[in-house]
Amino acid sequence: MADPASTLAPENVGKSPSYLGLKGQPLLYAVTFCCSTGFLLFGYDLGFMGGLTTNEKFLNDFGNPQSTFLGFLVSSYEVGATFGALFQYWMADYLGGRKPANMIGLSIVIIGAVIQTSSFSRAQFIVGRIVAGFGLGIVTTVIPIWLAECTVPKSRGRMMAMQLSNLIIGLIISNWLVYGMSFHEGSIQWRFPVGFQIILALSVFGFLPFLPESPRYLASVGKNEAANHALAALRGGWPDDEHIQFEIKEIEYAISVESEEVGGWSDVFRDNGISGFTRVAIAFSANFFQQMSGVNVMSSLGPYVFENSIGMSAHNAMLVSGGLQVYYFLSSLIPWWAVDRVGRRKLFMIGSGGMGACMMFSAIFVGVNKKGTGYAAAAVLYIFQTFFTMGWQSNMWVYPSELLPLKLRLRGGALSVVSQWLFTFTVVMITPVMITNIGYKSYIVFMVFNFATIPVIYFCYPETSQRPLEVVDLLFADRENGRRPSLWEVVKDSTSKEFVANIEEQLKEGARFRYENGDVIAEAKEQVHHLEKNNAV
């Protein structure tokens, strides 16, 4: 049998299907660009309210809210996003794929942005924030999964890192747009930055219909011909090429292994099959630890922190916060190189250790409260962003999509994003109150969470970097005599090159069997279906 990973035969060159005239790596870059623009919207929505928390016109128009209500005004977006992710959890089977779900979410973001932009009362603005957040909760659930299911293992992390760099570009745009508009008169100061969400959402919405659906999703719902077509375009081949057919058979083999996980809404709470609940719990915890690192203190409330915790003027707080986002973007280029070379586990632990140390030094400098220490605290918060981007930015967003089984990937991903938004809301809501009431001790809280994360990762987080998604499924599958491996056993095996090589060979053998006996398998399925139909009668 020929090597299924062999290059495309010369006679097939030029015949393979394409989208927008693109195929292979250029098409993967197009999918990444679309996903990246969606995350640019995500970053923009996280960031623009941070600037408005120190905008006098905005605060006057909404009755100069106190810190508690101001925190809710910002974090109401996260409330909506939490419910949007829950909606995706309940309705995943009815939205018809990754692309339609994204388009529904973007439409809701646009509606929410219109409501916010036209607001003349606190209630209307909060409703708009919740509606837009609901839409973004759907989008942020689906985009990482769509990208992970389209890319190849060796570049999956890098593609996600590119996407997350665009999130930071969204933060940069939001900070400097709010700063620039602050020199204008009237409510246009805040209405234009709020309305800018619509432009970003429309740009993603217009691009989506012309790109391929996830081939793994199509295979999971029995649309094998469409899956072949999409995969051939993404790999730059032809649907009948041997290496395309072989990859499809690998996907089908993994689906058959996880067949006990039927994919219903309640199955994410069961551990039958291939440890579905355990994997959902790990994905949920990854989102929790990312938010409790304190990153959104700076992303959503940067100007507020620099003004009220460190003691800068409102003008300087905006400038330093804007500079922080530029530095944040430059730091985000590090994972482009590191994320697929160093591995998920090491980067998680390096990031948490560095962020914990930065929060410790911030507490010291803010607590001392002498001339110059405030600026030292600001410098440390800059360094914090480097450790975050290296350890938890793109690394965290790709991890649940790699870890979760196919039939539970969207529902489990939705629950993990619920964690993301629930704890983003918690952090953004309590930070103004914490800074007002306990000052420098706020940083100690985040320091403790960062240091506590490290042993959890070491003992409970399997390595998924550069593994085919189907290999990750087989790591959790029952071992000899039907024995279920412990989580620590899975973690150790995931870091063993020899064990992973054996798993990869098992996957190839299973796929090779399906490739060589496809007609027999199809006939057997047809016979089972016929018998079930007769028994039902």
Secondary structure in CASP SS format (residue, H / E / C, confidence):
PFRMAT SS
TARGET T0000
AUTHOR 0000-0000-0000
METHOD secondary structure of the structure
MODEL  1
M C 1.00
A C 1.00
D C 1.00
P C 1.00
A C 1.00
S C 1.00
T C 1.00
L C 1.00
A C 1.00
P H 1.00
E H 1.00
N H 1.00
V C 1.00
G C 1.00
K C 1.00
S C 1.00
P C 1.00
S C 1.00
Y E 1.00
L C 1.00
G C 1.00
L E 1.00
K C 1.00
G C 1.00
Q H 1.00
P H 1.00
L H 1.00
L H 1.00
Y H 1.00
A H 1.00
V H 1.00
T H 1.00
F H 1.00
C H 1.00
C H 1.00
S H 1.00
T H 1.00
G H 1.00
F H 1.00
L H 1.00
L H 1.00
F H 1.00
G H 1.00
Y H 1.00
D H 1.00
L H 1.00
G H 1.00
F H 1.00
M H 1.00
G H 1.00
G H 1.00
L H 1.00
T C 1.00
T C 1.00
N C 1.00
E H 1.00
K H 1.00
F H 1.00
L H 1.00
N H 1.00
D H 1.00
F C 1.00
G C 1.00
N C 1.00
P C 1.00
Q C 1.00
S H 1.00
T H 1.00
F H 1.00
L H 1.00
G H 1.00
F H 1.00
L H 1.00
V H 1.00
S H 1.00
S H 1.00
Y H 1.00
E H 1.00
V H 1.00
G H 1.00
A H 1.00
T H 1.00
F H 1.00
G H 1.00
A H 1.00
L H 1.00
F H 1.00
Q H 1.00
Y H 1.00
W H 1.00
M H 1.00
A H 1.00
D H 1.00
Y H 1.00
L C 1.00
G C 1.00
G C 1.00
R H 1.00
K H 1.00
P H 1.00
A H 1.00
N H 1.00
M H 1.00
I H 1.00
G H 1.00
L H 1.00
S H 1.00
I H 1.00
V H 1.00
I H 1.00
I H 1.00
G H 1.00
A H 1.00
V H 1.00
I H 1.00
Q H 1.00
T H 1.00
S C 1.00
S C 1.00
F C 1.00
S C 1.00
R H 1.00
A H 1.00
Q H 1.00
F H 1.00
I H 1.00
V H 1.00
G H 1.00
R H 1.00
I H 1.00
V H 1.00
A H 1.00
G H 1.00
F H 1.00
G H 1.00
L H 1.00
G H 1.00
I H 1.00
V H 1.00
T H 1.00
T H 1.00
V H 1.00
I H 1.00
P H 1.00
I H 1.00
W H 1.00
L H 1.00
A H 1.00
E H 1.00
C H 1.00
T C 1.00
V C 1.00
P H 1.00
K H 1.00
S H 1.00
R H 1.00
G H 1.00
R H 1.00
M H 1.00
M H 1.00
A H 1.00
M H 1.00
Q H 1.00
L H 1.00
S H 1.00
N H 1.00
L H 1.00
I H 1.00
I H 1.00
G H 1.00
L H 1.00
I H 1.00
I H 1.00
S H 1.00
N H 1.00
W H 1.00
L H 1.00
V H 1.00
Y H 1.00
G H 1.00
M H 1.00
S C 1.00
F C 1.00
H C 1.00
E C 1.00
G C 1.00
S C 1.00
I H 1.00
Q H 1.00
W H 1.00
R H 1.00
F H 1.00
P H 1.00
V H 1.00
G H 1.00
F H 1.00
Q H 1.00
I H 1.00
I H 1.00
L H 1.00
A H 1.00
L H 1.00
S H 1.00
V H 1.00
F H 1.00
G H 1.00
F H 1.00
L H 1.00
P H 1.00
F H 1.00
L C 1.00
P C 1.00
E C 1.00
S C 1.00
P H 1.00
R H 1.00
Y H 1.00
L H 1.00
A H 1.00
S H 1.00
V C 1.00
G C 1.00
K C 1.00
N H 1.00
E H 1.00
A H 1.00
A H 1.00
N H 1.00
H H 1.00
A H 1.00
L H 1.00
A H 1.00
A H 1.00
L H 1.00
R H 1.00
G C 1.00
G C 1.00
W C 1.00
P C 1.00
D C 1.00
D C 1.00
E H 1.00
H H 1.00
I H 1.00
Q H 1.00
F H 1.00
E H 1.00
I H 1.00
K H 1.00
E H 1.00
I H 1.00
E H 1.00
Y H 1.00
A H 1.00
I H 1.00
S H 1.00
V H 1.00
E C 1.00
S C 1.00
E C 1.00
E C 1.00
V C 1.00
G C 1.00
G C 1.00
W H 1.00
S H 1.00
D H 1.00
V H 1.00
F H 1.00
R C 1.00
D C 1.00
N H 1.00
G H 1.00
I H 1.00
S H 1.00
G H 1.00
F H 1.00
T H 1.00
R H 1.00
V H 1.00
A H 1.00
I H 1.00
A H 1.00
F H 1.00
S H 1.00
A H 1.00
N H 1.00
F H 1.00
F H 1.00
Q H 1.00
Q H 1.00
M H 1.00
S C 1.00
G C 1.00
V H 1.00
N H 1.00
V H 1.00
M H 1.00
S H 1.00
S H 1.00
L H 1.00
G H 1.00
P H 1.00
Y H 1.00
V H 1.00
F H 1.00
E H 1.00
N H 1.00
S C 1.00
I C 1.00
G C 1.00
M C 1.00
S C 1.00
A H 1.00
H H 1.00
N H 1.00
A H 1.00
M H 1.00
L H 1.00
V H 1.00
S H 1.00
G H 1.00
G H 1.00
L H 1.00
Q H 1.00
V H 1.00
Y H 1.00
Y H 1.00
F H 1.00
L H 1.00
S H 1.00
S H 1.00
L C 1.00
I H 1.00
P H 1.00
W H 1.00
W H 1.00
A H 1.00
V C 1.00
D C 1.00
R C 1.00
V C 1.00
G C 1.00
R H 1.00
R H 1.00
K H 1.00
L H 1.00
F H 1.00
M H 1.00
I H 1.00
G H 1.00
S H 1.00
G H 1.00
G H 1.00
M H 1.00
G H 1.00
A H 1.00
C H 1.00
M H 1.00
M H 1.00
F H 1.00
S H 1.00
A H 1.00
I H 1.00
F H 1.00
V H 1.00
G H 1.00
V H 1.00
N C 1.00
K C 1.00
K C 1.00
G C 1.00
T H 1.00
G H 1.00
Y H 1.00
A H 1.00
A H 1.00
A H 1.00
A H 1.00
V H 1.00
L H 1.00
Y H 1.00
I H 1.00
F H 1.00
Q H 1.00
T H 1.00
F H 1.00
F H 1.00
T H 1.00
M H 1.00
G H 1.00
W H 1.00
Q H 1.00
S H 1.00
N H 1.00
M H 1.00
W H 1.00
V H 1.00
Y H 1.00
P H 1.00
S H 1.00
E H 1.00
L H 1.00
L C 1.00
P C 1.00
L H 1.00
K H 1.00
L H 1.00
R H 1.00
L H 1.00
R H 1.00
G H 1.00
G H 1.00
A H 1.00
L H 1.00
S H 1.00
V H 1.00
V H 1.00
S H 1.00
Q H 1.00
W H 1.00
L H 1.00
F H 1.00
T H 1.00
F H 1.00
T H 1.00
V H 1.00
V H 1.00
M H 1.00
I H 1.00
T H 1.00
P H 1.00
V H 1.00
M H 1.00
I H 1.00
T H 1.00
N H 1.00
I H 1.00
G C 1.00
Y C 1.00
K H 1.00
S H 1.00
Y H 1.00
I H 1.00
V H 1.00
F H 1.00
M H 1.00
V H 1.00
F H 1.00
N H 1.00
F H 1.00
A H 1.00
T H 1.00
I H 1.00
P H 1.00
V H 1.00
I H 1.00
Y H 1.00
F H 1.00
C H 1.00
Y C 1.00
P C 1.00
E C 1.00
T C 1.00
S C 1.00
Q C 1.00
R C 1.00
P C 1.00
L H 1.00
E H 1.00
V H 1.00
V H 1.00
D H 1.00
L H 1.00
L H 1.00
F H 1.00
A C 1.00
D C 1.00
R C 1.00
E H 1.00
N H 1.00
G H 1.00
R C 1.00
R C 1.00
P C 1.00
S C 1.00
L H 1.00
W H 1.00
E H 1.00
V H 1.00
V H 1.00
K H 1.00
D H 1.00
S H 1.00
T C 1.00
S C 1.00
K H 1.00
E H 1.00
F H 1.00
V H 1.00
A H 1.00
N H 1.00
I H 1.00
E H 1.00
E H 1.00
Q H 1.00
L H 1.00
K H 1.00
E H 1.00
G H 1.00
A H 1.00
R H 1.00
F H 1.00
R H 1.00
Y H 1.00
E H 1.00
N C 1.00
G H 1.00
D H 1.00
V H 1.00
I H 1.00
A H 1.00
E H 1.00
A H 1.00
K H 1.00
E H 1.00
Q H 1.00
V H 1.00
H H 1.00
H H 1.00
L H 1.00
E H 1.00
K H 1.00
N H 1.00
N H 1.00
A H 1.00
V C 1.00
END
